[in-house]
Amino acid sequence: MASHIIDEVLTFVEENDVKFIRLAFCDIFGNQKNISIMPMELEKAFAIGINFDSFLILGYDDPVYQDLFLKPDPTTLDILPWRPQQGRVVRFYCDVVLADGSPYPYDARKFLKDTIRECNEMGFTCRVGLKSEFYLFKTDEEGHPTNIPWDEGGYFDISPLDKGEDIRREICLCLEEMGIQPESSHHEHGPGQNEIDFKASDALSTADHFITYKNVVGAISERNGVYASFAPKPIKGKSGNGLHMKISTFRDGVNLDEVDPEFTTNFMAGVFHRMRDITLFLNPQVESYERFGENEAPKYITWSAQNRSRLMRVPIVHGKRTCFILRSPDSGINPYVAFAMVIRAGLEGVKKKETLPAPVDTSMRMLTKEQRQGYDKLPESIEEAVECARNSAFLQNGPCKDVANRVIEVMEQQFHLQ
């Protein structure tokens, strides 16, 4: 990292009344973790890192690599707007390194950075935008979450049916203050369910922003006396919380859909044909599989330019496509792992010049049982998803192997799948 950026950050911290510095990362499930240091320790953190008790963090409890350190990425500096403005709190996202400064092999952020580097070597970049859904629930007198939705509004409702609009506005303004650009927000189908959509950015920035976003949603919701849930299926029979990934590829700043549509088709095909392999990393909770096939959530591995309930949707605007939308993920992801798996699947499709099957524009409900049986389905349980990942030649014979098997190992331990 260029020393002048670090010098600028150190000067900023000194001149802006910063009193606490959070060094943030996330566990294998994407849950944000952090340790706070004082400003006088920041220069040391940039130089050698700050040691932490890695054996207590899921995915980092490795008997071989016991001494792990957090090294902040100076380009990820953010002031936390909801914290005091006198004696400010700032946050950096960190890379995880060994005592000698070399990368920790299972660091999810490194996994994504390595994936992005391979894309760059092939002459293109990948941009990711997100559409994120979450529920707001009332809290009891002690501030604990209940199972009572914050409102009874429905899709695109407004106040007074939509009680979440002020909270969404506060969330969006806070995100803007932190340099994250929301595009739109609205009430979703479920009672108390909300959606915020984000402008696409490079994959690493979007992964960092997603962790920030969940932190902001939780903090602002709590400040307003409600509880925000990103759980895949918080209310049985109602819409689940999806995390739609909008993916596009660029070369020299030009969308490849415009100049090399074959490339983007190969990329999409790579993702499409490996969905059963990578679903575990896009849907990493037992509850994730209760969402599939209900309330427009995908179940079958199909794609369409028209039907919005397909697993993969390819919007056509003014006769042109600019991206594809993957609709199966949910917010339980570790975004670094999930984005890397999707991009690497796309890379395989490019290398092998894979093609897509015919689109399915008809609703699956309109097809006969025999017709539906002609399409592959997403895994129906986390046990099946683990089995698909463990038996995947794509995952087990390439650069995904170490991270994939670490995730599988943790999943089996956490959910008693062995």
C-alpha positions as CSV (number, residue, x, y, z in Angstrom):
1,M,0.0,0.0,0.0
2,A,1.4,3.4,-1.0
3,S,2.9,5.1,2.1
4,H,1.4,8.5,1.1
5,I,-2.2,7.1,1.6
6,I,-1.3,5.9,5.1
7,D,0.3,9.3,5.9
8,E,-2.9,11.0,4.8
9,V,-5.0,8.7,7.0
10,L,-2.8,9.3,10.0
11,T,-3.0,13.1,9.5
12,F,-6.8,12.8,9.1
13,V,-7.2,10.9,12.3
14,E,-5.0,13.5,14.2
15,E,-6.8,16.5,12.8
16,N,-10.4,15.3,13.1
17,D,-10.7,14.5,16.8
18,V,-10.7,10.7,16.3
19,K,-10.6,8.9,19.6
20,F,-11.5,5.3,18.7
21,I,-10.6,3.2,15.7
22,R,-12.5,0.0,14.9
23,L,-10.6,-2.7,12.9
24,A,-13.3,-4.7,11.3
25,F,-13.5,-8.0,9.5
26,C,-16.1,-10.8,9.3
27,D,-16.4,-14.4,10.3
28,I,-17.0,-17.2,7.8
29,F,-20.8,-16.4,7.9
30,G,-20.3,-12.7,7.1
31,N,-21.0,-11.5,10.7
32,Q,-19.0,-8.3,11.3
33,K,-16.4,-8.5,14.1
34,N,-14.1,-5.8,15.3
35,I,-11.5,-4.7,17.8
36,S,-11.1,-1.1,18.9
37,I,-7.7,0.5,19.2
38,M,-6.6,4.0,20.2
39,P,-5.2,6.4,17.6
40,M,-1.6,6.0,18.9
41,E,-1.8,2.3,17.8
42,L,-2.9,2.9,14.2
43,E,0.6,3.4,12.8
44,K,1.6,0.0,14.3
45,A,-1.6,-1.6,12.9
46,F,-0.6,-0.4,9.4
47,A,3.0,-1.7,9.8
48,I,2.5,-5.1,11.4
49,G,-1.1,-5.5,12.3
50,I,-3.0,-6.0,15.6
51,N,-3.1,-9.5,17.0
52,F,-6.5,-11.0,17.9
53,D,-7.8,-14.3,19.5
54,S,-8.5,-16.0,16.2
55,F,-9.5,-19.3,17.8
56,L,-12.7,-17.7,19.0
57,I,-13.8,-16.6,15.5
58,L,-15.7,-19.0,13.2
59,G,-13.4,-19.9,10.2
60,Y,-10.3,-18.6,11.9
61,D,-9.8,-21.3,14.6
62,D,-7.0,-23.0,12.7
63,P,-4.4,-25.1,14.7
64,V,-1.7,-24.4,12.1
65,Y,-2.2,-20.6,11.9
66,Q,-2.7,-19.5,15.5
67,D,-1.1,-16.1,15.5
68,L,-3.2,-13.9,13.2
69,F,-3.2,-10.1,12.8
70,L,-5.6,-7.5,11.4
71,K,-4.0,-5.1,9.0
72,P,-6.3,-2.2,8.1
73,D,-6.9,-1.2,4.5
74,P,-6.4,2.6,4.6
75,T,-8.7,3.1,1.6
76,T,-11.7,1.9,3.7
77,L,-11.6,4.6,6.3
78,D,-15.1,5.7,7.3
79,I,-16.4,7.9,10.1
80,L,-19.4,6.2,11.9
81,P,-22.1,8.9,11.7
82,W,-24.2,7.4,14.4
83,R,-21.4,7.6,17.0
84,P,-20.4,10.8,18.8
85,Q,-19.1,13.6,16.6
86,Q,-16.9,14.8,19.4
87,G,-14.3,12.1,20.0
88,R,-15.2,10.5,16.7
89,V,-15.2,6.8,15.9
90,V,-13.8,5.6,12.6
91,R,-13.7,2.1,11.0
92,F,-11.3,0.3,8.7
93,Y,-11.9,-3.1,7.0
94,C,-8.9,-5.3,7.5
95,D,-6.9,-8.1,5.8
96,V,-5.9,-11.0,8.0
97,V,-2.2,-11.8,7.9
98,L,0.2,-14.2,9.7
99,A,2.9,-13.1,12.1
100,D,5.4,-12.7,9.2
101,G,3.0,-10.4,7.3
102,S,2.1,-13.0,4.7
103,P,-1.7,-13.5,3.9
104,Y,-3.8,-15.9,5.9
105,P,-4.8,-18.5,3.4
106,Y,-8.4,-18.6,4.4
107,D,-9.0,-14.9,4.6
108,A,-12.2,-14.3,2.6
109,R,-11.3,-10.8,1.6
110,K,-8.0,-12.1,0.2
111,F,-10.0,-14.7,-1.7
112,L,-12.1,-12.1,-3.4
113,K,-9.0,-9.9,-4.1
114,D,-7.2,-12.8,-5.7
115,T,-10.3,-13.4,-7.9
116,I,-10.5,-9.8,-8.9
117,R,-6.8,-10.0,-9.8
118,E,-7.4,-12.9,-12.1
119,C,-10.2,-11.0,-13.8
120,N,-7.8,-8.1,-14.4
121,E,-5.2,-10.4,-15.9
122,M,-7.9,-11.6,-18.3
123,G,-8.6,-7.9,-19.2
124,F,-11.9,-7.2,-17.6
125,T,-13.5,-6.1,-14.4
126,C,-16.7,-7.2,-12.7
127,R,-19.2,-4.8,-11.1
128,V,-21.8,-5.9,-8.5
129,G,-25.0,-4.0,-7.4
130,L,-27.3,-5.3,-4.7
131,K,-31.0,-5.3,-3.9
132,S,-31.4,-6.1,-0.2
133,E,-34.5,-7.0,1.7
134,F,-35.0,-6.9,5.5
135,Y,-37.9,-7.0,8.0
136,L,-38.6,-4.6,10.8
137,F,-40.0,-6.1,14.0
138,K,-41.4,-4.4,17.1
139,T,-39.4,-4.7,20.3
140,D,-40.6,-5.3,23.9
141,E,-40.2,-3.1,26.9
142,E,-36.7,-4.3,27.4
143,G,-35.7,-3.7,23.8
144,H,-35.7,-7.4,22.8
145,P,-37.1,-8.3,19.4
146,T,-40.6,-9.7,19.1
147,N,-42.2,-11.6,16.2
148,I,-44.6,-8.8,15.6
149,P,-44.0,-6.9,12.3
150,W,-43.4,-3.1,12.5
151,D,-46.3,-2.6,10.1
152,E,-48.9,-4.4,8.0
153,G,-48.0,-2.6,4.7
154,G,-47.5,-4.4,1.4
155,Y,-45.6,-3.9,-1.8
156,F,-44.9,-0.2,-2.6
157,D,-47.3,1.0,0.1
158,I,-46.9,4.5,1.6
159,S,-47.6,6.0,5.1
160,P,-49.5,5.3,7.2
161,L,-49.5,1.6,6.0
162,D,-45.7,1.9,5.6
163,K,-44.2,2.8,9.0
164,G,-40.7,2.1,7.8
165,E,-40.2,5.1,5.4
166,D,-38.6,7.4,8.0
167,I,-36.2,4.6,9.1
168,R,-35.3,3.8,5.4
169,R,-34.7,7.5,4.8
170,E,-32.4,7.8,7.8
171,I,-30.5,4.6,6.7
172,C,-30.1,6.0,3.2
173,L,-28.8,9.4,4.4
174,C,-26.4,7.7,6.8
175,L,-25.1,5.5,4.0
176,E,-24.7,8.5,1.7
177,E,-22.7,10.2,4.4
178,M,-20.4,7.1,4.4
179,G,-19.9,7.2,0.6
180,I,-22.3,4.4,-0.2
181,Q,-24.9,5.3,-2.9
182,P,-28.4,3.9,-2.5
183,E,-30.5,4.1,-5.7
184,S,-34.0,3.5,-4.3
185,S,-35.9,2.1,-1.3
186,H,-39.5,1.0,-0.8
187,H,-41.8,-1.2,1.3
188,E,-41.7,-4.8,0.1
189,H,-44.4,-7.6,-0.1
190,G,-44.2,-8.8,3.5
191,P,-45.6,-7.0,6.6
192,G,-42.8,-4.9,7.9
193,Q,-40.5,-5.8,5.0
194,N,-38.3,-3.2,3.3
195,E,-35.9,-3.1,0.4
196,I,-33.0,-0.8,-0.4
197,D,-31.2,-1.0,-3.8
198,F,-27.6,0.0,-4.3
199,K,-25.6,1.4,-7.2
200,A,-23.1,-1.1,-8.6
201,S,-19.5,-0.8,-7.8
202,D,-16.4,-3.0,-8.1
203,A,-16.8,-6.3,-6.3
204,L,-14.5,-5.6,-3.4
205,S,-16.0,-2.2,-2.6
206,T,-19.5,-3.7,-2.8
207,A,-18.6,-6.5,-0.4
208,D,-17.2,-3.9,2.0
209,H,-20.3,-1.7,1.6
210,F,-22.6,-4.7,2.2
211,I,-21.0,-5.3,5.6
212,T,-21.3,-1.6,6.4
213,Y,-24.9,-1.5,5.2
214,K,-26.0,-4.3,7.5
215,N,-24.3,-2.5,10.4
216,V,-26.1,0.8,9.5
217,V,-29.5,-0.9,9.2
218,G,-29.1,-2.6,12.6
219,A,-27.8,0.5,14.3
220,I,-30.4,2.9,12.9
221,S,-33.3,0.5,13.5
222,E,-32.3,0.0,17.1
223,R,-32.1,3.8,17.6
224,N,-35.7,3.9,16.4
225,G,-36.8,1.2,18.8
226,V,-37.3,-1.6,16.2
227,Y,-35.3,-4.7,15.3
228,A,-34.0,-5.3,11.7
229,S,-33.9,-9.0,10.6
230,F,-32.1,-10.1,7.5
231,A,-33.1,-13.8,8.1
232,P,-34.0,-15.6,4.9
233,K,-37.5,-16.6,6.1
234,P,-38.4,-14.7,9.3
235,I,-42.2,-15.2,8.9
236,K,-43.5,-18.5,7.6
237,G,-45.8,-18.2,4.6
238,K,-44.6,-14.6,3.9
239,S,-42.0,-13.4,1.5
240,G,-38.4,-14.2,2.4
241,N,-35.5,-11.8,2.4
242,G,-33.5,-12.1,-0.8
243,L,-30.3,-10.4,-1.8
244,H,-30.4,-10.0,-5.5
245,M,-27.0,-9.6,-7.2
246,K,-26.8,-7.4,-10.3
247,I,-23.6,-8.4,-12.2
248,S,-22.0,-6.7,-15.2
249,T,-18.6,-7.0,-16.8
250,F,-16.5,-4.1,-18.2
251,R,-13.3,-3.7,-20.3
252,D,-11.6,-0.3,-20.3
253,G,-14.8,1.3,-18.9
254,V,-17.1,-0.1,-21.6
255,N,-19.8,-2.6,-20.7
256,L,-19.0,-5.9,-22.5
257,D,-22.6,-6.5,-23.3
258,E,-22.2,-3.7,-25.8
259,V,-19.0,-4.8,-27.5
260,D,-18.5,-8.5,-26.7
261,P,-21.9,-10.1,-25.9
262,E,-20.4,-13.5,-26.4
263,F,-18.1,-12.9,-23.5
264,T,-20.9,-12.0,-21.2
265,T,-23.0,-14.9,-22.4
266,N,-20.1,-17.3,-21.6
267,F,-19.8,-15.6,-18.2
268,M,-23.5,-16.0,-17.4
269,A,-23.4,-19.6,-18.6
270,G,-20.5,-20.4,-16.2
271,V,-22.5,-19.1,-13.3
272,F,-25.7,-20.8,-14.5
273,H,-24.1,-24.3,-14.9
274,R,-22.5,-24.2,-11.4
275,M,-25.4,-23.0,-9.4
276,R,-25.8,-26.3,-7.5
277,D,-22.0,-26.2,-6.8
278,I,-22.0,-22.7,-5.3
279,T,-25.4,-22.4,-3.6
280,L,-24.0,-23.3,-0.2
281,F,-22.0,-20.0,-0.3
282,L,-25.0,-17.9,-1.4
283,N,-27.4,-19.5,1.0
284,P,-25.4,-20.5,4.1
285,Q,-28.2,-21.0,6.7
286,V,-30.6,-23.9,7.3
287,E,-33.5,-21.4,7.0
288,S,-32.2,-20.3,3.6
289,Y,-33.8,-23.3,1.9
290,E,-37.2,-22.6,3.3
291,R,-37.3,-19.5,1.1
292,F,-36.8,-21.3,-2.3
293,G,-39.9,-21.8,-4.4
294,E,-42.2,-19.6,-2.3
295,N,-43.4,-16.0,-3.0
296,E,-41.5,-15.6,-6.3
297,A,-38.2,-16.9,-4.8
298,P,-36.5,-19.2,-7.4
299,K,-36.5,-23.0,-7.1
300,Y,-35.5,-24.2,-10.6
301,I,-32.3,-23.3,-12.3
302,T,-33.7,-21.3,-15.2
303,W,-33.2,-17.9,-16.8
304,S,-35.3,-15.4,-18.6
305,A,-35.2,-11.9,-20.0
306,Q,-38.9,-11.4,-19.1
307,N,-40.0,-13.5,-16.2
308,R,-39.0,-11.9,-12.9
309,S,-39.3,-15.1,-10.8
310,R,-36.5,-16.9,-12.6
311,L,-33.2,-17.7,-10.9
312,M,-31.3,-15.6,-13.3
313,R,-33.0,-12.6,-15.0
314,V,-31.4,-10.7,-17.9
315,P,-33.2,-7.3,-18.2
316,I,-33.5,-5.9,-21.7
317,V,-33.8,-2.1,-21.7
318,H,-34.3,-0.2,-24.9
319,G,-33.4,-3.4,-26.8
320,K,-30.1,-3.9,-24.9
321,R,-28.9,-6.0,-22.0
322,T,-26.4,-4.5,-19.6
323,C,-26.3,-7.0,-16.7
324,F,-27.8,-10.1,-15.3
325,I,-29.5,-10.5,-11.9
326,L,-28.9,-13.5,-9.7
327,R,-32.0,-13.9,-7.4
328,S,-31.2,-16.8,-5.2
329,P,-28.7,-15.4,-2.6
330,D,-29.8,-14.1,0.8
331,S,-28.2,-11.8,3.3
332,G,-26.6,-14.5,5.4
333,I,-23.7,-14.5,3.0
334,N,-20.1,-13.7,3.6
335,P,-20.0,-11.3,0.7
336,Y,-16.3,-11.8,0.0
337,V,-16.7,-15.6,-0.4
338,A,-20.1,-15.3,-2.2
339,F,-18.9,-12.8,-4.8
340,A,-15.7,-14.6,-5.4
341,M,-17.5,-17.9,-6.0
342,V,-19.9,-16.3,-8.5
343,I,-17.2,-14.6,-10.4
344,R,-15.0,-17.7,-10.5
345,A,-17.9,-19.7,-11.8
346,G,-18.3,-17.0,-14.5
347,L,-14.6,-17.2,-15.3
348,E,-14.9,-21.0,-15.9
349,G,-17.7,-20.3,-18.4
350,V,-15.5,-17.8,-20.2
351,K,-12.5,-20.1,-20.4
352,K,-14.6,-23.0,-21.7
353,K,-16.8,-20.8,-23.9
354,E,-20.0,-22.2,-22.4
355,T,-23.5,-21.4,-23.6
356,L,-26.9,-20.9,-22.0
357,P,-29.8,-23.2,-22.6
358,A,-33.0,-21.7,-24.0
359,P,-34.8,-19.2,-21.7
360,V,-37.9,-20.1,-19.8
361,D,-40.3,-17.2,-20.2
362,T,-43.4,-19.1,-19.0
363,S,-44.3,-19.2,-15.3
364,M,-43.3,-22.6,-13.8
365,R,-46.9,-22.8,-12.5
366,M,-48.1,-23.0,-16.0
367,L,-45.9,-26.0,-16.8
368,T,-46.9,-29.6,-16.2
369,K,-45.2,-31.7,-13.6
370,E,-43.4,-33.6,-16.3
371,Q,-42.2,-30.4,-17.9
372,R,-40.9,-29.1,-14.6
373,Q,-38.9,-32.3,-14.1
374,G,-36.9,-31.4,-17.1
375,Y,-35.1,-28.6,-15.2
376,D,-32.5,-28.8,-12.5
377,K,-33.4,-27.5,-9.1
378,L,-31.4,-25.6,-6.5
379,P,-30.5,-27.7,-3.5
380,E,-33.5,-28.2,-1.2
381,S,-31.6,-28.3,2.1
382,I,-28.3,-27.2,3.5
383,E,-27.3,-30.9,3.7
384,E,-27.8,-31.2,-0.1
385,A,-26.0,-27.9,-0.7
386,V,-23.0,-29.2,1.3
387,E,-23.0,-32.4,-0.6
388,C,-23.1,-30.5,-3.9
389,A,-20.1,-28.4,-2.9
390,R,-18.1,-31.3,-1.6
391,N,-18.6,-33.3,-4.8
392,S,-18.0,-30.4,-7.2
393,A,-15.1,-30.8,-9.6
394,F,-15.2,-27.0,-10.1
395,L,-14.6,-26.4,-6.3
396,Q,-12.4,-29.3,-5.5
397,N,-9.9,-29.0,-8.4
398,G,-9.0,-25.3,-8.6
399,P,-8.3,-22.1,-6.6
400,C,-11.6,-22.4,-4.7
401,K,-10.7,-25.6,-2.9
402,D,-9.1,-24.4,0.3
403,V,-11.8,-21.7,1.1
404,A,-14.6,-24.0,0.0
405,N,-13.5,-26.8,2.2
406,R,-13.0,-24.5,5.2
407,V,-16.6,-23.2,4.8
408,I,-17.9,-26.8,4.4
409,E,-16.0,-27.9,7.5
410,V,-17.5,-25.0,9.6
411,M,-21.0,-25.6,8.2
412,E,-20.8,-29.3,9.2
413,Q,-19.7,-28.4,12.7
414,Q,-22.3,-25.6,13.2
415,F,-25.2,-27.5,11.8
416,H,-24.2,-31.0,13.0
417,L,-24.3,-32.3,9.5
418,Q,-21.6,-35.0,9.8
